[in-house]
Amino acid sequence: MQANTKVPVDIHKTLEDNFKAIKEQGINEICNFMLSSLREQDLPQYIRLQYLYNVRQINQKMSLTELCNNQLELNIVNNIKYYGQDLDQLLNQMDTSLIPSCEYLRPIPQILTPQWEEISPQFIHQPIWDYNINPFLFRFLLAQAQSSKLPPQDQQMILTLFKSEYKIDITQFNNLVEHNPQLVSDIITKLHQSGVNVHEYLDFLIQIKVTIQTLELVNQLTKNITLPDQFLNMFITRCIVTCEEVKQNQQQLARQVRLVSVFIKTLIKQKTFNPKKIYVELQGFCLEFSSIQEATQLFKAIKNAVQEQ
């Protein structure tokens, strides 16, 4: 079974096998032909799937979302693999797993002459969905935030769309902290203020690598919300341990000790951390690295804070 002599599509073959049949032909001409055919919207479903797959393989950067009619087609252009399944098997999934991506049709409203005196506040409704928001925008921006710093307007869009039921795993969390620590701070603050337990994300902070971004994030969180004493004690202990782990690289060690010392001193100055609870660990840290000025200054700040209590 073939759609066109230029673009052979066999329903009993996989997407990859059908694509191989056109690789040796004029790619640009075939690509334009397939795009034109997809816009006509009258192709059989299995041919549409193959054409979308072919164009996706030819040009990875081309946006094909607007040409998709359903979720299965979106999966194809988003490079979701269907290993070992021929087109006929893919089509069998349509009845059970396919979710239409088009908007619901609505009846044309009846136009009435306004009678303002009859309108009561209880009948004034707010829109429940903004059709200007792309349904894939949140996932796209969240993926971007894990690899590069986002502009403020994109960070605000993620914060607006983020819901408490959304879950971020530790790998995603680590990438977000490295590239957009302020965004992570805003998300945790938003969840905490809405009554959501954020202990899972605080646990992630203890597990991931201690960098200047993680220190900035925790410092910002102490200004926005009240962090548990247990978390601060564990996080600062973790910071001290990281300095022990980089002893072989003296330049990196000195930099890490300075960062950690300034961070802890800032928390003490803000009175968001009580050094008395892990005084022994802090004292040992300061004495071990007493040759570094910031560690010496931290030791003085710790002694003053303990004496004031």
N, C-alpha and C positions, 0 to 999 in steps of 0.2 A: 504494500500500500504506500503510495507516494503522494505528496501534496503538489509537487511541481517537479519537472525534470531538472530544474536548476538546484532545488533543495530537496533531496530525497529524505523521506521520513518513514521508517518502518515501525509500525506499532508493536511489533514483536521483538524489537531491539531496545537496548538501554539508551539513555540520553547520550552517554559517552560514545557508544558505537555509531549512532547516527551522526554525531558531530564529526567523527573521523572521516566520514564519507565526503564531506565538503571542504576539508582542510586544504586539499590540493587544488581547489578551484579558485576562481577570482573572489577573494574574501570580501573586498569592499562592495563589489556589485551585488553579491549575495546578501550581504548585511543590509544594504539599502532596500533590497527586495523584501526581506523578511520584516523589516521595520514597517514598510508600507503595508504589507499584508496584515500585520498585527493591528494597525490603526483601523483597518476596515471592519474589525470585530465580527467577521462572518466565517472564521476558520473553525474547523473541528477542534475540540479541546486538546486532543493529543498532539495535533500539529502546532497549536499555540504553545504548548509546553516545550516542544522541541525547538521552535523558533526562538523563544525567550532564552532557552539554554544556550543555543548557538550564538546569539548576539552577546550574551553575558560572557561567553568564553572568548569571543573575538575582541570585545572592548570591555575590560573590567571596570572602567571608570564611568561608563555611560549609565545614567539614571533611567531605569525601566519601570519604576514604581507606577507611574501614571498609565502604563499600558496594561497593568495587571487587573484581572476581573475577579480574582478570588485568592484565598489564602495559599492554595497549592502553587499558584503562579508566583506569588510573592516569595514563597519558600525557594523556588527555583532561582529567581533573580538575586535572592540574598545568599545564594551559594550553599544552601542546605543540601547535603548529599543524600541520595537515595541509592546506595550501593546495591548492585545486583538485581534491581527491579526494572523490568522493562516498562514501556509506556502503558501497556494494557494493565499491568499490576498497579501502576500509579493511579490510573483512572478509577480503579476499583475502590480507592480510598475516598473518592469524592463524596459518597453517600454518608460515610461514617465520621470522617475526620476533617472535612472541608468546612471552613467557616467563611461565609461571604464577607468581603471587606468593604462592600459598597454601603452607602448610607441607606437607612430605611426610607421608603417612600411615604409621604404624608399627604392626606387629602388637602385640596386647595381650600383654605378657610373662607367662610362666608363673610362678605364685607357688610358690616352693619353701620348704621348711622350712630355715632357716639352719643351716649346719654350719660354725661359726666356725673350728674347728680345721683345716679343709681349705682355708681361704682363704690364698693366698700373695700377698705384696705385688705380684708382677708382674701379678696379675689385677685390681688395684684401679685403675680408670680415672677420669680427670678428665673432666668435661663439655667437649665441643668447641664448644658454642654456647649462649649465654645467650638463651633465648626471651623474656626480659623486655626485651631491647633492640629497639627499633623499627628496622627496616632503613633507614628514611629519616631516623633521628635525626641521624646524623653529618652528612649533607649539609645538613639543616635548621639545625643548630647552626653549621656552618661558614659558611653564608650569613648567619646572624644576626651572627656575629662580625665580618663585613665591614662592618656598618652601625651597630653599637652595642656598647657594652662589656658583656661577658657576666659573670654572677655566677661566683664561683669554682667552684661545683659543675658548671656547664656547661663551663667551661674544662677542668676535670679530665676530663669525659666525652669531649671532643674529643681530649684528649691520650691517653686510654686507647684510643680507637677508631682513632687515626691509625696508619697502617702505612707502611712505607718505600716501598711501590710507589705510594702516592698522590702525585699531582703537583699543585703549586700554581703557577699562572702569575704573572707579575709584577704584573698588576692585582690579583688576589686577595691577593697578598703585601703590596702597598702598602696595601690597605684593612685587612688584618689588623694591620699595624704601627700604623696610625693609631688604631685602636680598641682593640686588645688586644695591645700590645707584649710583655707578660709571657707570653702564650700562645705567640707566635712564638718567644720565647726558649726556652721549655720544649720546643717541637717540635724546634727545631734541636739543642738539647742532647740530647734523646732520640735523634735520628737519629745524631748524632756518637758517642754512647756505645755505640750498637749497631753501629758500624763502617760507617755509611753516609756517603758523600762528600757534604758539605753546601756545596761550593763554589758550586753553582748559586744557593743562597739568599744566600750572601755576595756574589755578583755582583749580585743584585737590590738588596742594601743600598747598593751603590755607585751604582746607576742611579736609585733613587727619590729623591724630594725629601728634603733634610735638614731634619728637624723635631726638636722636643724628644723625640718618641716614638722616632725612629730613634736618637738619641743615647742615650736610656735603654736601648734594646734592645742596642746594641753594648756599652755599659757593663756590662749584665747578663751578656752572653755572655762577656766577658773574665773574669768571676768563675766561670763554669761550665765553660768549655772553654779550651783554648789556641788562640787565633786566629793564623793565619799572619801573619808580619811584613809580607808583601807586601800583604795585605788591609788591615791597619791603616794602612800608609803611604798606600795609594790612597784609603781612606775619609777620612782626615784631610786629605789634599790636596783631596778633593772638598768637605769642609766649608769649607776656606779659600776655594775658588772660589765657593761659594754666598754668602759675605759680599761678594765683589766684585760679584755679580749684583744685589744689593739696595741699591746705593749711592745710588740716587735717593730712596729713602725713609729718611731719617736715623733716624727712630724705630725702624723695623724693622731697620735696619742695626745700631744700637747693641745691640738685643736679641739679634740673631743672633751678633754678635761676643762678647757675654757668654756665651751658651750654649756656643759653640764653645770659647772660652777655658777655661771651667770644665770642660768635658768633657775636653779634652786634658790639663789640669793634673791631673785625677783619674786618668787613665790613667798619667801619669808618676809620680804619688804611689804608685799600686798596683804600679809596676814592670812593667806589662804592655805598655808601649810605650817604645821607645828613640828619643828625639827626635833623636839624632845622625844617623840615616839620612836625614832630610829637614830637616836643621838650617837650610839656606838658606831654604826655603819658610816655615818657622816663624818665623825671625828677621824676614823681610820682612813677614809678617803682623803680628807684634807691633809692629814699628816703624811700620807704616802706621796702626795703630789705637792708638798709644801714649796717645792722649787718653782712652781707656777704661781704667778701673782694672783690670779683669779681664785685659786684654791685657798690661798692665804686669806684673801678678803672674805671668802665664804666662811672660813673658820671663825673669823671675828664676828660676822653677822649671826652665826649660830650661837656663839657664846652670849652675845647681847640678848638674843631672843629668849634663850633659856633663863637668863638672869632676870628678865622682865616678868616672867611668869610666877 
